[in-house]
Amino acid sequence: MNEVVSWKDERKRILKSAPAHVGRGPWARETREVLGCRLAEHRKLARKAPKGSLGGSQGAFAKQTSIAPVAPMEEQFLRLVDEWRSGIGGVSSATQIILHPAYQAIIGLGPDAIPLVLRELTRRPAHWNWALRALTNQNPVPAEAAGNLRAIASAWLDWGRRRHLIS
């Protein structure tokens, strides 16, 4: 099944999910490159879509929902987690941590990745708050937990248990 989305709507969605400081500071260029790559991928999909499948809407692209991923979701997720953890090494900047390409790719896996992220969070608390907020459009973390990875993890795990996403 193909879902038609205009590139303007997709750009708004991507920018909305980007950190508030996008366009400023030392990470501005890298952030614009990440966003530009996402839009370029969507434009490439539009060129590959069968004629007429875009409903005659210029500047639209098709999200292919019927094509299975190359690797099973969990395998792909674990590979990205390993790549992300090795890529951030001793980095302490939350901005650098969440803008890592593997972390962004995990967010790109979509809502199907939520249980996988929560399961990873049970094993090893890390900076999953941004990804979970982007994937769920929710924030169960109380303000007083800000900066405390264990408290943030606990809030998300409680959220996941209430929704039967994890046991």
N, C-alpha and C positions, 0 to 999 in steps of 0.2 A: 504494500500500500504506500503510495506517495503522498506526502503532505506538502502543499505549496506554501512557501513563506517568502515574502519579499525581502530583498537584501537589506532594505532600510530597517525593517522590523528585526532582522537578525543582528544587524549592527547595533541597534538600540539594546537588544537583549545582551549582547556580548559586553557592551560598555557598561550596562547596568550591573553586570556581575563582576566588573573589574574593580579594583580597590579605588577608594575615593580620591587618591592622589594621582590617578592616571593623568599623564600629560605634564607632570611636574617632577622635578628632582632627577637624580642620577638614573632611575629606572624607567624614565619616560620613553626613551628610544626602544628599549627592550619590550616594554609593554605594548607600544605601538606595533612593533614587529610581530608579537604574538597575536594581537588582534587582527593585524593585516593578513597573517597566515591563515587564520580561521576563515576570514572572509574570502580569501583566495581559494581555499578548499571548497567552499560553498559555491563559488562561481564556477569552479571546475565541474562540480556536480551538475550545475545547470546546463553547461555545454554538452555533457554526456547524456542528459535526459532525452528520451525519445521525443520526436517532434509532436507537439500538441499536448504533451503530458503536463505542461506547466499552465494549462488553462488559458493560454494566450496572454498571460501577464508578463509584460516585459520586465526584466530585472529581477525575476523570481528564480528560485532554484528548488530542486526537489530533494527532500530528505528521504533517503532510501531506508525504509524501515523493514523491508522484507529480506534484505541481504544479511546473512549470518556473518558475524565477525570471523576473521581468519583463525584466531585462537579463541578457545572458550573464555568467557568473561573473567572467571576467577584466575585463570592462568595469566591472562593479560594484565589484570589488576595486580597480581603479585609481582610480575615482572616490572611493572611501573613503580610499585612501592620500593622494590630493591634499587631500581635506577634512581629514584628520588632520594632515598636514604643515603646512597653512596655519593650522590651529586651534591648534597647539602653539607656533608661531612661536619665540620666544626663551625658552620655558619650560625650566627646568633641573630641575624636580622630576619624578623618575621616576613618582611617584604620579599627578601631574597628566597626565603623558604617557600612561600606560596606562589611565587612567580616562576619557580623551576618548571621547565617544560613537562616533566613527568607528572608533577602535581597537577598542572593544568590539564594534562591528558586524562588523569583520573577523573577530574571534574567533567571532562568531555565524554566519559563513559555514560553519563546520565544517571537517572534515578535507579537503574538496576544496580548501580555500584553502592548504594546506601548501605545495604546489609553487609557488604564486604568491608566498607570503611568502618562501620561499627564493630565488626568482628576484629579488625586490625586494632581498633582503639582499645578493645578488651585486653589484647595481647601486650600492647605497648603504647601508652599514651604519647601522643605527639601533636603537632599542629594540624589537626584534622578539622578544627572548628570552621575555618574558612570554606573548606570543601563541602562540609555538611550543610552549612548555611546556603551555599550556592546550589547544592543539589536539592535541598528541601524547601527553600524559601521560608525557613523558620529559624528561630533562635531561642532554644529553651534554656540558655545559659543566663543565670542571674547576674546582674551588674557587679555584685560583690565578688564574683568568681574571676573577674578579669585578671589575666596574667597568671592564673594558677592552672597549669595544664591538667592536674589531677581533678580539680573541681569541675573544669570545663568538660573533661572526659566523662566524669560521673553524671553530669547533667545530660549529655548526649546519650549515654548508655541507658539512663532512666527513660529518656524519650523513646529510644528504640525498643525497650522492653514493653512500654505501654502500648506500642503499636505492633507488637509481636514480630518485630524485624530481627530480633536476636533473643536468645533464651537466657 
